[in-house]
Amino acid sequence: MCILQSIGITGIINFFCYRSWWAWGLGIPIGIWYARWRKKELAERRRRILRNHFKEVLQGLQTAVRAGYSMEQGVTECRREMERLFGNGDDLVRELRYMESQMQVGVPVEQLFWNLGQRSGVEEIRNFGDIFLIARRSGGNLGKILGNLAEVLGEKIRVTGEIQVAIAGKKLEQLVMSMVPGVMILYMQVTSSGFLDVLYHNLPGVLVMTGCLGVYLFSFRMGRKIVRIQV
């Protein structure tokens, strides 16, 4: 999919900026850049989903512990509830199922949560794994710890959601603005087909369009950073 998308992006850039066969060679660096960017976007999306779903796990574990269940039994109850809410294919459901299989062969549950925190790349899960590992081995109040963590995580998710709603309009505005240069070129191409010919198939035109492309890509990247707010 990334290869097809890279080819499409290269074709669009070639049409607007160069209109030459040699410009298809730009597909190599563009493909590498796009694959890396897409990988980061998907990883961030996965971490965001993990963070939101882990809040449900914390609340489920808190309820189970307060009801008198052990943490091991709480993991099983959480897995069943998460399957009902998000389905068998959810990443966290698979992790809980893996935990159950590991607990059956004697791996401590605190070690499993610690490992999950290290692998997930999510700060909240990593913090929980560290705190739970220490609390379990030092005899801390698990019910209170789970309650505090669920409250803090829930507040962070709520604030993040409010920020995303507040900047949703700005994200759409940034997307629309990024399309304006292409729309203007298309408009001039339709209304005055020969007006832009001086910019193609000659060295000065290539240099000018390359500079414009660089400014556009820099502006697009800065716009993406501005609307990406971390809490």
mmCIF file of the C-alpha atoms, coordinates in Angstrom:
data_MODEL
# 
_entry.id   MODEL 
# 
loop_
_atom_site.group_PDB 
_atom_site.id 
_atom_site.type_symbol 
_atom_site.label_atom_id 
_atom_site.label_alt_id 
_atom_site.label_comp_id 
_atom_site.label_asym_id 
_atom_site.label_entity_id 
_atom_site.label_seq_id 
_atom_site.pdbx_PDB_ins_code 
_atom_site.Cartn_x 
_atom_site.Cartn_y 
_atom_site.Cartn_z 
_atom_site.occupancy 
_atom_site.B_iso_or_equiv 
_atom_site.pdbx_formal_charge 
_atom_site.auth_seq_id 
_atom_site.auth_comp_id 
_atom_site.auth_asym_id 
_atom_site.auth_atom_id 
_atom_site.pdbx_PDB_model_num 
ATOM 1   C CA . MET A 1 1   ? 0.000   0.000   0.000   1.00 0.00 ? 1   MET A CA 1 
ATOM 2   C CA . CYS A 1 2   ? 2.804   2.422   0.867   1.00 0.00 ? 2   CYS A CA 1 
ATOM 3   C CA . ILE A 1 3   ? 4.419   1.713   -2.516  1.00 0.00 ? 3   ILE A CA 1 
ATOM 4   C CA . LEU A 1 4   ? 1.230   2.558   -4.410  1.00 0.00 ? 4   LEU A CA 1 
ATOM 5   C CA . GLN A 1 5   ? 0.700   5.683   -2.340  1.00 0.00 ? 5   GLN A CA 1 
ATOM 6   C CA . SER A 1 6   ? 4.314   6.749   -2.923  1.00 0.00 ? 6   SER A CA 1 
ATOM 7   C CA . ILE A 1 7   ? 3.861   6.295   -6.680  1.00 0.00 ? 7   ILE A CA 1 
ATOM 8   C CA . GLY A 1 8   ? 0.688   8.376   -6.561  1.00 0.00 ? 8   GLY A CA 1 
ATOM 9   C CA . ILE A 1 9   ? 2.379   11.170  -4.596  1.00 0.00 ? 9   ILE A CA 1 
ATOM 10  C CA . THR A 1 10  ? 5.339   11.117  -6.996  1.00 0.00 ? 10  THR A CA 1 
ATOM 11  C CA . GLY A 1 11  ? 2.970   11.388  -9.958  1.00 0.00 ? 11  GLY A CA 1 
ATOM 12  C CA . ILE A 1 12  ? 1.196   14.383  -8.426  1.00 0.00 ? 12  ILE A CA 1 
ATOM 13  C CA . ILE A 1 13  ? 4.492   16.152  -7.668  1.00 0.00 ? 13  ILE A CA 1 
ATOM 14  C CA . ASN A 1 14  ? 5.752   15.392  -11.167 1.00 0.00 ? 14  ASN A CA 1 
ATOM 15  C CA . PHE A 1 15  ? 2.609   16.834  -12.759 1.00 0.00 ? 15  PHE A CA 1 
ATOM 16  C CA . PHE A 1 16  ? 2.601   20.046  -10.743 1.00 0.00 ? 16  PHE A CA 1 
ATOM 17  C CA . CYS A 1 17  ? 6.347   20.726  -10.575 1.00 0.00 ? 17  CYS A CA 1 
ATOM 18  C CA . TYR A 1 18  ? 8.265   19.050  -13.413 1.00 0.00 ? 18  TYR A CA 1 
ATOM 19  C CA . ARG A 1 19  ? 6.228   17.159  -16.021 1.00 0.00 ? 19  ARG A CA 1 
ATOM 20  C CA . SER A 1 20  ? 9.289   15.161  -17.053 1.00 0.00 ? 20  SER A CA 1 
ATOM 21  C CA . TRP A 1 21  ? 10.105  11.458  -17.056 1.00 0.00 ? 21  TRP A CA 1 
ATOM 22  C CA . TRP A 1 22  ? 13.278  11.959  -15.036 1.00 0.00 ? 22  TRP A CA 1 
ATOM 23  C CA . ALA A 1 23  ? 11.205  13.347  -12.148 1.00 0.00 ? 23  ALA A CA 1 
ATOM 24  C CA . TRP A 1 24  ? 9.826   9.864   -11.491 1.00 0.00 ? 24  TRP A CA 1 
ATOM 25  C CA . GLY A 1 25  ? 13.206  9.196   -9.905  1.00 0.00 ? 25  GLY A CA 1 
ATOM 26  C CA . LEU A 1 26  ? 11.963  11.319  -7.024  1.00 0.00 ? 26  LEU A CA 1 
ATOM 27  C CA . GLY A 1 27  ? 9.837   8.333   -6.098  1.00 0.00 ? 27  GLY A CA 1 
ATOM 28  C CA . ILE A 1 28  ? 12.772  6.692   -4.316  1.00 0.00 ? 28  ILE A CA 1 
ATOM 29  C CA . PRO A 1 29  ? 13.437  9.379   -1.653  1.00 0.00 ? 29  PRO A CA 1 
ATOM 30  C CA . ILE A 1 30  ? 9.742   10.250  -1.476  1.00 0.00 ? 30  ILE A CA 1 
ATOM 31  C CA . GLY A 1 31  ? 8.864   6.597   -0.960  1.00 0.00 ? 31  GLY A CA 1 
ATOM 32  C CA . ILE A 1 32  ? 11.432  6.269   1.834   1.00 0.00 ? 32  ILE A CA 1 
ATOM 33  C CA . TRP A 1 33  ? 10.216  9.476   3.515   1.00 0.00 ? 33  TRP A CA 1 
ATOM 34  C CA . TYR A 1 34  ? 6.556   8.537   3.158   1.00 0.00 ? 34  TYR A CA 1 
ATOM 35  C CA . ALA A 1 35  ? 7.082   5.008   4.506   1.00 0.00 ? 35  ALA A CA 1 
ATOM 36  C CA . ARG A 1 36  ? 8.822   6.400   7.591   1.00 0.00 ? 36  ARG A CA 1 
ATOM 37  C CA . TRP A 1 37  ? 6.178   9.087   8.093   1.00 0.00 ? 37  TRP A CA 1 
ATOM 38  C CA . ARG A 1 38  ? 3.355   6.586   7.652   1.00 0.00 ? 38  ARG A CA 1 
ATOM 39  C CA . LYS A 1 39  ? 4.997   4.185   10.093  1.00 0.00 ? 39  LYS A CA 1 
ATOM 40  C CA . LYS A 1 40  ? 5.185   6.943   12.715  1.00 0.00 ? 40  LYS A CA 1 
ATOM 41  C CA . GLU A 1 41  ? 1.550   7.898   12.129  1.00 0.00 ? 41  GLU A CA 1 
ATOM 42  C CA . LEU A 1 42  ? 0.354   4.297   12.497  1.00 0.00 ? 42  LEU A CA 1 
ATOM 43  C CA . ALA A 1 43  ? 2.504   3.784   15.602  1.00 0.00 ? 43  ALA A CA 1 
ATOM 44  C CA . GLU A 1 44  ? 1.084   6.945   17.183  1.00 0.00 ? 44  GLU A CA 1 
ATOM 45  C CA . ARG A 1 45  ? -2.451  5.841   16.364  1.00 0.00 ? 45  ARG A CA 1 
ATOM 46  C CA . ARG A 1 46  ? -1.787  2.417   17.890  1.00 0.00 ? 46  ARG A CA 1 
ATOM 47  C CA . ARG A 1 47  ? -0.385  4.012   21.059  1.00 0.00 ? 47  ARG A CA 1 
ATOM 48  C CA . ARG A 1 48  ? -3.413  6.290   21.323  1.00 0.00 ? 48  ARG A CA 1 
ATOM 49  C CA . ILE A 1 49  ? -5.797  3.311   21.071  1.00 0.00 ? 49  ILE A CA 1 
ATOM 50  C CA . LEU A 1 50  ? -3.733  1.330   23.584  1.00 0.00 ? 50  LEU A CA 1 
ATOM 51  C CA . ARG A 1 51  ? -3.823  4.251   26.011  1.00 0.00 ? 51  ARG A CA 1 
ATOM 52  C CA . ASN A 1 52  ? -7.600  4.610   25.752  1.00 0.00 ? 52  ASN A CA 1 
ATOM 53  C CA . HIS A 1 53  ? -8.248  0.879   26.077  1.00 0.00 ? 53  HIS A CA 1 
ATOM 54  C CA . PHE A 1 54  ? -5.816  0.519   28.971  1.00 0.00 ? 54  PHE A CA 1 
ATOM 55  C CA . LYS A 1 55  ? -7.997  2.901   30.946  1.00 0.00 ? 55  LYS A CA 1 
ATOM 56  C CA . GLU A 1 56  ? -10.774 0.289   30.698  1.00 0.00 ? 56  GLU A CA 1 
ATOM 57  C CA . VAL A 1 57  ? -8.344  -2.392  31.867  1.00 0.00 ? 57  VAL A CA 1 
ATOM 58  C CA . LEU A 1 58  ? -7.363  -0.341  34.909  1.00 0.00 ? 58  LEU A CA 1 
ATOM 59  C CA . GLN A 1 59  ? -10.974 0.241   35.849  1.00 0.00 ? 59  GLN A CA 1 
ATOM 60  C CA . GLY A 1 60  ? -11.751 -3.454  35.409  1.00 0.00 ? 60  GLY A CA 1 
ATOM 61  C CA . LEU A 1 61  ? -8.781  -4.505  37.534  1.00 0.00 ? 61  LEU A CA 1 
ATOM 62  C CA . GLN A 1 62  ? -9.750  -1.996  40.205  1.00 0.00 ? 62  GLN A CA 1 
ATOM 63  C CA . THR A 1 63  ? -13.296 -3.385  40.348  1.00 0.00 ? 63  THR A CA 1 
ATOM 64  C CA . ALA A 1 64  ? -12.050 -6.976  40.448  1.00 0.00 ? 64  ALA A CA 1 
ATOM 65  C CA . VAL A 1 65  ? -9.546  -6.325  43.257  1.00 0.00 ? 65  VAL A CA 1 
ATOM 66  C CA . ARG A 1 66  ? -12.106 -4.463  45.354  1.00 0.00 ? 66  ARG A CA 1 
ATOM 67  C CA . ALA A 1 67  ? -14.526 -7.356  44.846  1.00 0.00 ? 67  ALA A CA 1 
ATOM 68  C CA . GLY A 1 68  ? -11.984 -9.744  46.339  1.00 0.00 ? 68  GLY A CA 1 
ATOM 69  C CA . TYR A 1 69  ? -10.461 -11.216 43.188  1.00 0.00 ? 69  TYR A CA 1 
ATOM 70  C CA . SER A 1 70  ? -6.729  -11.680 42.802  1.00 0.00 ? 70  SER A CA 1 
ATOM 71  C CA . MET A 1 71  ? -4.882  -9.768  40.093  1.00 0.00 ? 71  MET A CA 1 
ATOM 72  C CA . GLU A 1 72  ? -4.556  -12.978 38.102  1.00 0.00 ? 72  GLU A CA 1 
ATOM 73  C CA . GLN A 1 73  ? -8.314  -13.485 38.198  1.00 0.00 ? 73  GLN A CA 1 
ATOM 74  C CA . GLY A 1 74  ? -8.785  -9.798  37.410  1.00 0.00 ? 74  GLY A CA 1 
ATOM 75  C CA . VAL A 1 75  ? -6.780  -10.189 34.202  1.00 0.00 ? 75  VAL A CA 1 
ATOM 76  C CA . THR A 1 76  ? -9.124  -12.965 33.075  1.00 0.00 ? 76  THR A CA 1 
ATOM 77  C CA . GLU A 1 77  ? -12.207 -10.888 33.878  1.00 0.00 ? 77  GLU A CA 1 
ATOM 78  C CA . CYS A 1 78  ? -10.741 -7.889  32.062  1.00 0.00 ? 78  CYS A CA 1 
ATOM 79  C CA . ARG A 1 79  ? -9.960  -9.968  29.005  1.00 0.00 ? 79  ARG A CA 1 
ATOM 80  C CA . ARG A 1 80  ? -13.562 -11.169 28.810  1.00 0.00 ? 80  ARG A CA 1 
ATOM 81  C CA . GLU A 1 81  ? -14.915 -7.633  29.190  1.00 0.00 ? 81  GLU A CA 1 
ATOM 82  C CA . MET A 1 82  ? -12.470 -6.225  26.634  1.00 0.00 ? 82  MET A CA 1 
ATOM 83  C CA . GLU A 1 83  ? -13.429 -8.935  24.150  1.00 0.00 ? 83  GLU A CA 1 
ATOM 84  C CA . ARG A 1 84  ? -17.052 -7.917  24.568  1.00 0.00 ? 84  ARG A CA 1 
ATOM 85  C CA . LEU A 1 85  ? -16.255 -4.225  24.072  1.00 0.00 ? 85  LEU A CA 1 
ATOM 86  C CA . PHE A 1 86  ? -13.574 -4.271  21.366  1.00 0.00 ? 86  PHE A CA 1 
ATOM 87  C CA . GLY A 1 87  ? -13.523 -7.763  19.844  1.00 0.00 ? 87  GLY A CA 1 
ATOM 88  C CA . ASN A 1 88  ? -10.922 -10.516 19.676  1.00 0.00 ? 88  ASN A CA 1 
ATOM 89  C CA . GLY A 1 89  ? -8.664  -8.619  17.276  1.00 0.00 ? 89  GLY A CA 1 
ATOM 90  C CA . ASP A 1 90  ? -7.897  -5.738  19.626  1.00 0.00 ? 90  ASP A CA 1 
ATOM 91  C CA . ASP A 1 91  ? -4.201  -5.379  20.511  1.00 0.00 ? 91  ASP A CA 1 
ATOM 92  C CA . LEU A 1 92  ? -4.829  -5.190  24.240  1.00 0.00 ? 92  LEU A CA 1 
ATOM 93  C CA . VAL A 1 93  ? -7.147  -8.203  24.143  1.00 0.00 ? 93  VAL A CA 1 
ATOM 94  C CA . ARG A 1 94  ? -4.350  -10.212 22.543  1.00 0.00 ? 94  ARG A CA 1 
ATOM 95  C CA . GLU A 1 95  ? -1.946  -8.995  25.218  1.00 0.00 ? 95  GLU A CA 1 
ATOM 96  C CA . LEU A 1 96  ? -4.320  -10.046 28.003  1.00 0.00 ? 96  LEU A CA 1 
ATOM 97  C CA . ARG A 1 97  ? -4.784  -13.430 26.377  1.00 0.00 ? 97  ARG A CA 1 
ATOM 98  C CA . TYR A 1 98  ? -0.997  -13.787 26.194  1.00 0.00 ? 98  TYR A CA 1 
ATOM 99  C CA . MET A 1 99  ? -0.761  -12.869 29.885  1.00 0.00 ? 99  MET A CA 1 
ATOM 100 C CA . GLU A 1 100 ? -3.229  -15.621 30.765  1.00 0.00 ? 100 GLU A CA 1 
ATOM 101 C CA . SER A 1 101 ? -1.162  -18.203 28.920  1.00 0.00 ? 101 SER A CA 1 
ATOM 102 C CA . GLN A 1 102 ? 2.035   -17.019 30.611  1.00 0.00 ? 102 GLN A CA 1 
ATOM 103 C CA . MET A 1 103 ? 0.459   -17.020 34.079  1.00 0.00 ? 103 MET A CA 1 
ATOM 104 C CA . GLN A 1 104 ? -0.515  -20.639 33.539  1.00 0.00 ? 104 GLN A CA 1 
ATOM 105 C CA . VAL A 1 105 ? 3.177   -21.546 33.267  1.00 0.00 ? 105 VAL A CA 1 
ATOM 106 C CA . GLY A 1 106 ? 4.116   -19.572 36.375  1.00 0.00 ? 106 GLY A CA 1 
ATOM 107 C CA . VAL A 1 107 ? 5.172   -16.144 35.099  1.00 0.00 ? 107 VAL A CA 1 
ATOM 108 C CA . PRO A 1 108 ? 4.275   -13.484 37.733  1.00 0.00 ? 108 PRO A CA 1 
ATOM 109 C CA . VAL A 1 109 ? 1.523   -11.097 36.655  1.00 0.00 ? 109 VAL A CA 1 
ATOM 110 C CA . GLU A 1 110 ? 3.542   -8.064  37.763  1.00 0.00 ? 110 GLU A CA 1 
ATOM 111 C CA . GLN A 1 111 ? 6.379   -9.112  35.461  1.00 0.00 ? 111 GLN A CA 1 
ATOM 112 C CA . LEU A 1 112 ? 3.937   -9.458  32.569  1.00 0.00 ? 112 LEU A CA 1 
ATOM 113 C CA . PHE A 1 113 ? 2.548   -5.949  33.084  1.00 0.00 ? 113 PHE A CA 1 
ATOM 114 C CA . TRP A 1 114 ? 6.080   -4.586  33.335  1.00 0.00 ? 114 TRP A CA 1 
ATOM 115 C CA . ASN A 1 115 ? 6.996   -6.274  30.052  1.00 0.00 ? 115 ASN A CA 1 
ATOM 116 C CA . LEU A 1 116 ? 3.850   -4.873  28.427  1.00 0.00 ? 116 LEU A CA 1 
ATOM 117 C CA . GLY A 1 117 ? 4.796   -1.376  29.533  1.00 0.00 ? 117 GLY A CA 1 
ATOM 118 C CA . GLN A 1 118 ? 8.270   -1.680  28.036  1.00 0.00 ? 118 GLN A CA 1 
ATOM 119 C CA . ARG A 1 119 ? 6.966   -3.004  24.721  1.00 0.00 ? 119 ARG A CA 1 
ATOM 120 C CA . SER A 1 120 ? 3.955   -0.735  24.315  1.00 0.00 ? 120 SER A CA 1 
ATOM 121 C CA . GLY A 1 121 ? 5.751   2.599   24.082  1.00 0.00 ? 121 GLY A CA 1 
ATOM 122 C CA . VAL A 1 122 ? 2.886   4.157   26.071  1.00 0.00 ? 122 VAL A CA 1 
ATOM 123 C CA . GLU A 1 123 ? 4.055   6.183   29.051  1.00 0.00 ? 123 GLU A CA 1 
ATOM 124 C CA . GLU A 1 124 ? 1.003   5.421   31.195  1.00 0.00 ? 124 GLU A CA 1 
ATOM 125 C CA . ILE A 1 125 ? 1.292   1.663   30.703  1.00 0.00 ? 125 ILE A CA 1 
ATOM 126 C CA . ARG A 1 126 ? 5.019   1.791   31.399  1.00 0.00 ? 126 ARG A CA 1 
ATOM 127 C CA . ASN A 1 127 ? 4.446   3.773   34.593  1.00 0.00 ? 127 ASN A CA 1 
ATOM 128 C CA . PHE A 1 128 ? 1.784   1.333   35.716  1.00 0.00 ? 128 PHE A CA 1 
ATOM 129 C CA . GLY A 1 129 ? 4.106   -1.597  35.057  1.00 0.00 ? 129 GLY A CA 1 
ATOM 130 C CA . ASP A 1 130 ? 6.856   -0.025  37.155  1.00 0.00 ? 130 ASP A CA 1 
ATOM 131 C CA . ILE A 1 131 ? 4.533   0.934   40.030  1.00 0.00 ? 131 ILE A CA 1 
ATOM 132 C CA . PHE A 1 132 ? 2.700   -2.381  40.023  1.00 0.00 ? 132 PHE A CA 1 
ATOM 133 C CA . LEU A 1 133 ? 5.955   -4.339  40.053  1.00 0.00 ? 133 LEU A CA 1 
ATOM 134 C CA . ILE A 1 134 ? 7.180   -2.425  43.110  1.00 0.00 ? 134 ILE A CA 1 
ATOM 135 C CA . ALA A 1 135 ? 3.810   -2.471  44.894  1.00 0.00 ? 135 ALA A CA 1 
ATOM 136 C CA . ARG A 1 136 ? 3.250   -6.188  44.344  1.00 0.00 ? 136 ARG A CA 1 
ATOM 137 C CA . ARG A 1 137 ? 6.653   -7.125  45.701  1.00 0.00 ? 137 ARG A CA 1 
ATOM 138 C CA . SER A 1 138 ? 6.486   -4.692  48.627  1.00 0.00 ? 138 SER A CA 1 
ATOM 139 C CA . GLY A 1 139 ? 2.894   -5.447  49.628  1.00 0.00 ? 139 GLY A CA 1 
ATOM 140 C CA . GLY A 1 140 ? 1.274   -2.126  48.630  1.00 0.00 ? 140 GLY A CA 1 
ATOM 141 C CA . ASN A 1 141 ? -2.458  -1.408  48.549  1.00 0.00 ? 141 ASN A CA 1 
ATOM 142 C CA . LEU A 1 142 ? -3.303  -2.534  45.018  1.00 0.00 ? 142 LEU A CA 1 
ATOM 143 C CA . GLY A 1 143 ? -6.899  -1.306  45.137  1.00 0.00 ? 143 GLY A CA 1 
ATOM 144 C CA . LYS A 1 144 ? -5.847  2.232   46.024  1.00 0.00 ? 144 LYS A CA 1 
ATOM 145 C CA . ILE A 1 145 ? -2.997  2.230   43.511  1.00 0.00 ? 145 ILE A CA 1 
ATOM 146 C CA . LEU A 1 146 ? -5.280  1.076   40.710  1.00 0.00 ? 146 LEU A CA 1 
ATOM 147 C CA . GLY A 1 147 ? -7.874  3.678   41.671  1.00 0.00 ? 147 GLY A CA 1 
ATOM 148 C CA . ASN A 1 148 ? -5.349  6.522   41.627  1.00 0.00 ? 148 ASN A CA 1 
ATOM 149 C CA . LEU A 1 149 ? -3.857  5.433   38.318  1.00 0.00 ? 149 LEU A CA 1 
ATOM 150 C CA . ALA A 1 150 ? -7.291  5.053   36.719  1.00 0.00 ? 150 ALA A CA 1 
ATOM 151 C CA . GLU A 1 151 ? -8.230  8.559   37.877  1.00 0.00 ? 151 GLU A CA 1 
ATOM 152 C CA . VAL A 1 152 ? -5.017  10.150  36.577  1.00 0.00 ? 152 VAL A CA 1 
ATOM 153 C CA . LEU A 1 153 ? -5.160  8.310   33.258  1.00 0.00 ? 153 LEU A CA 1 
ATOM 154 C CA . GLY A 1 154 ? -8.837  9.100   32.825  1.00 0.00 ? 154 GLY A CA 1 
ATOM 155 C CA . GLU A 1 155 ? -8.191  12.808  33.402  1.00 0.00 ? 155 GLU A CA 1 
ATOM 156 C CA . LYS A 1 156 ? -5.342  12.813  30.899  1.00 0.00 ? 156 LYS A CA 1 
ATOM 157 C CA . ILE A 1 157 ? -7.463  11.084  28.263  1.00 0.00 ? 157 ILE A CA 1 
ATOM 158 C CA . ARG A 1 158 ? -10.307 13.536  28.908  1.00 0.00 ? 158 ARG A CA 1 
ATOM 159 C CA . VAL A 1 159 ? -8.020  16.551  28.495  1.00 0.00 ? 159 VAL A CA 1 
ATOM 160 C CA . THR A 1 160 ? -6.503  15.058  25.346  1.00 0.00 ? 160 THR A CA 1 
ATOM 161 C CA . GLY A 1 161 ? -9.975  14.517  23.904  1.00 0.00 ? 161 GLY A CA 1 
ATOM 162 C CA . GLU A 1 162 ? -10.985 18.111  24.631  1.00 0.00 ? 162 GLU A CA 1 
ATOM 163 C CA . ILE A 1 163 ? -7.820  19.396  22.961  1.00 0.00 ? 163 ILE A CA 1 
ATOM 164 C CA . GLN A 1 164 ? -8.438  17.246  19.884  1.00 0.00 ? 164 GLN A CA 1 
ATOM 165 C CA . VAL A 1 165 ? -11.985 18.594  19.603  1.00 0.00 ? 165 VAL A CA 1 
ATOM 166 C CA . ALA A 1 166 ? -10.734 22.165  20.015  1.00 0.00 ? 166 ALA A CA 1 
ATOM 167 C CA . ILE A 1 167 ? -8.128  21.879  17.249  1.00 0.00 ? 167 ILE A CA 1 
ATOM 168 C CA . ALA A 1 168 ? -10.202 19.729  14.865  1.00 0.00 ? 168 ALA A CA 1 
ATOM 169 C CA . GLY A 1 169 ? -11.175 22.844  12.922  1.00 0.00 ? 169 GLY A CA 1 
ATOM 170 C CA . LYS A 1 170 ? -7.537  23.926  12.679  1.00 0.00 ? 170 LYS A CA 1 
ATOM 171 C CA . LYS A 1 171 ? -6.569  20.503  11.337  1.00 0.00 ? 171 LYS A CA 1 
ATOM 172 C CA . LEU A 1 172 ? -9.211  20.786  8.624   1.00 0.00 ? 172 LEU A CA 1 
ATOM 173 C CA . GLU A 1 173 ? -8.072  24.329  7.871   1.00 0.00 ? 173 GLU A CA 1 
ATOM 174 C CA . GLN A 1 174 ? -4.472  23.159  7.557   1.00 0.00 ? 174 GLN A CA 1 
ATOM 175 C CA . LEU A 1 175 ? -5.542  20.377  5.176   1.00 0.00 ? 175 LEU A CA 1 
ATOM 176 C CA . VAL A 1 176 ? -7.528  22.789  3.003   1.00 0.00 ? 176 VAL A CA 1 
ATOM 177 C CA . MET A 1 177 ? -4.682  25.306  2.920   1.00 0.00 ? 177 MET A CA 1 
ATOM 178 C CA . SER A 1 178 ? -2.241  22.590  1.841   1.00 0.00 ? 178 SER A CA 1 
ATOM 179 C CA . MET A 1 179 ? -4.447  21.940  -1.205  1.00 0.00 ? 179 MET A CA 1 
ATOM 180 C CA . VAL A 1 180 ? -4.628  25.592  -2.288  1.00 0.00 ? 180 VAL A CA 1 
ATOM 181 C CA . PRO A 1 181 ? -1.344  25.671  -4.309  1.00 0.00 ? 181 PRO A CA 1 
ATOM 182 C CA . GLY A 1 182 ? -2.384  22.646  -6.352  1.00 0.00 ? 182 GLY A CA 1 
ATOM 183 C CA . VAL A 1 183 ? -5.848  24.074  -6.975  1.00 0.00 ? 183 VAL A CA 1 
ATOM 184 C CA . MET A 1 184 ? -4.334  27.373  -8.132  1.00 0.00 ? 184 MET A CA 1 
ATOM 185 C CA . ILE A 1 185 ? -2.010  25.605  -10.577 1.00 0.00 ? 185 ILE A CA 1 
ATOM 186 C CA . LEU A 1 186 ? -4.907  23.558  -11.956 1.00 0.00 ? 186 LEU A CA 1 
ATOM 187 C CA . TYR A 1 187 ? -7.019  26.690  -12.323 1.00 0.00 ? 187 TYR A CA 1 
ATOM 188 C CA . MET A 1 188 ? -4.284  28.514  -14.222 1.00 0.00 ? 188 MET A CA 1 
ATOM 189 C CA . GLN A 1 189 ? -3.687  25.432  -16.351 1.00 0.00 ? 189 GLN A CA 1 
ATOM 190 C CA . VAL A 1 190 ? -7.349  25.341  -17.360 1.00 0.00 ? 190 VAL A CA 1 
ATOM 191 C CA . THR A 1 191 ? -7.889  29.066  -17.862 1.00 0.00 ? 191 THR A CA 1 
ATOM 192 C CA . SER A 1 192 ? -4.457  29.922  -19.316 1.00 0.00 ? 192 SER A CA 1 
ATOM 193 C CA . SER A 1 193 ? -2.949  26.668  -20.522 1.00 0.00 ? 193 SER A CA 1 
ATOM 194 C CA . GLY A 1 194 ? 0.287   28.173  -21.841 1.00 0.00 ? 194 GLY A CA 1 
ATOM 195 C CA . PHE A 1 195 ? 0.953   30.601  -19.003 1.00 0.00 ? 195 PHE A CA 1 
ATOM 196 C CA . LEU A 1 196 ? 2.970   28.138  -16.896 1.00 0.00 ? 196 LEU A CA 1 
ATOM 197 C CA . ASP A 1 197 ? 4.899   26.498  -19.747 1.00 0.00 ? 197 ASP A CA 1 
ATOM 198 C CA . VAL A 1 198 ? 7.932   28.664  -19.006 1.00 0.00 ? 198 VAL A CA 1 
ATOM 199 C CA . LEU A 1 199 ? 8.363   26.791  -15.700 1.00 0.00 ? 199 LEU A CA 1 
ATOM 200 C CA . TYR A 1 200 ? 8.755   23.356  -17.308 1.00 0.00 ? 200 TYR A CA 1 
ATOM 201 C CA . HIS A 1 201 ? 11.455  21.599  -19.361 1.00 0.00 ? 201 HIS A CA 1 
ATOM 202 C CA . ASN A 1 202 ? 14.173  24.163  -18.646 1.00 0.00 ? 202 ASN A CA 1 
ATOM 203 C CA . LEU A 1 203 ? 16.757  24.597  -15.906 1.00 0.00 ? 203 LEU A CA 1 
ATOM 204 C CA . PRO A 1 204 ? 15.533  27.927  -14.445 1.00 0.00 ? 204 PRO A CA 1 
ATOM 205 C CA . GLY A 1 205 ? 11.987  26.601  -14.268 1.00 0.00 ? 205 GLY A CA 1 
ATOM 206 C CA . VAL A 1 206 ? 13.139  23.380  -12.601 1.00 0.00 ? 206 VAL A CA 1 
ATOM 207 C CA . LEU A 1 207 ? 15.076  25.380  -9.999  1.00 0.00 ? 207 LEU A CA 1 
ATOM 208 C CA . VAL A 1 208 ? 12.101  27.640  -9.294  1.00 0.00 ? 208 VAL A CA 1 
ATOM 209 C CA . MET A 1 209 ? 9.656   24.745  -8.961  1.00 0.00 ? 209 MET A CA 1 
ATOM 210 C CA . THR A 1 210 ? 12.107  22.791  -6.797  1.00 0.00 ? 210 THR A CA 1 
ATOM 211 C CA . GLY A 1 211 ? 12.378  25.782  -4.468  1.00 0.00 ? 211 GLY A CA 1 
ATOM 212 C CA . CYS A 1 212 ? 8.584   26.096  -4.350  1.00 0.00 ? 212 CYS A CA 1 
ATOM 213 C CA . LEU A 1 213 ? 8.284   22.377  -3.622  1.00 0.00 ? 213 LEU A CA 1 
ATOM 214 C CA . GLY A 1 214 ? 10.795  22.663  -0.786  1.00 0.00 ? 214 GLY A CA 1 
ATOM 215 C CA . VAL A 1 215 ? 8.917   25.584  0.767   1.00 0.00 ? 215 VAL A CA 1 
ATOM 216 C CA . TYR A 1 216 ? 5.625   23.701  0.412   1.00 0.00 ? 216 TYR A CA 1 
ATOM 217 C CA . LEU A 1 217 ? 6.943   20.523  2.051   1.00 0.00 ? 217 LEU A CA 1 
ATOM 218 C CA . PHE A 1 218 ? 8.514   22.517  4.884   1.00 0.00 ? 218 PHE A CA 1 
ATOM 219 C CA . SER A 1 219 ? 5.261   24.421  5.462   1.00 0.00 ? 219 SER A CA 1 
ATOM 220 C CA . PHE A 1 220 ? 3.240   21.204  5.384   1.00 0.00 ? 220 PHE A CA 1 
ATOM 221 C CA . ARG A 1 221 ? 5.502   19.567  7.946   1.00 0.00 ? 221 ARG A CA 1 
ATOM 222 C CA . MET A 1 222 ? 5.400   22.596  10.238  1.00 0.00 ? 222 MET A CA 1 
ATOM 223 C CA . GLY A 1 223 ? 1.617   22.697  9.962   1.00 0.00 ? 223 GLY A CA 1 
ATOM 224 C CA . ARG A 1 224 ? 1.385   19.054  11.008  1.00 0.00 ? 224 ARG A CA 1 
ATOM 225 C CA . LYS A 1 225 ? 3.601   19.730  14.021  1.00 0.00 ? 225 LYS A CA 1 
ATOM 226 C CA . ILE A 1 226 ? 1.566   22.746  15.091  1.00 0.00 ? 226 ILE A CA 1 
ATOM 227 C CA . VAL A 1 227 ? -1.720  20.818  15.206  1.00 0.00 ? 227 VAL A CA 1 
ATOM 228 C CA . ARG A 1 228 ? -0.131  17.845  17.003  1.00 0.00 ? 228 ARG A CA 1 
ATOM 229 C CA . ILE A 1 229 ? -0.322  18.591  20.717  1.00 0.00 ? 229 ILE A CA 1 
ATOM 230 C CA . GLN A 1 230 ? 1.072   16.165  23.284  1.00 0.00 ? 230 GLN A CA 1 
ATOM 231 C CA . VAL A 1 231 ? -0.349  16.075  26.818  1.00 0.00 ? 231 VAL A CA 1 
# 
